[in-house]
Amino acid sequence: MVTGDSIRFSVVPRDVPAAKAARRLHLTLNEFEEMKDELFRRGFPRPDPTTGNFDLVEIDRWMDGRHHHCDSNKPRDARELLPPGLRR
């Protein structure tokens, strides 16, 4: 019998507190707090206004978006990876 307190399946949270959002960026909470205004200016996802938690999926999307080669929605042309002088 399963009681209300037992866990049948583990749940991986998507929304996390600032300390875990910081860890996702390989920062301490203090480092994150010092840098967050600059991160927000660069488009880093803001926390949920109700819970104050950060969305890990949006953080990953933001990190991917910093580099054009990570745009998984755009078909890639292998010639883009060549130095400009070798492209035809």
Buried (B, 14 or more C-beta within 10 A) or exposed (E): EEEEEEEEEEEEEEBBBBEBBBEBBEBEBEEBEEBBEEBEEEEBBEBEEEEEBBBBEBBEEBEEEEEEEEEEEEEEEEEEEEEEEEEE
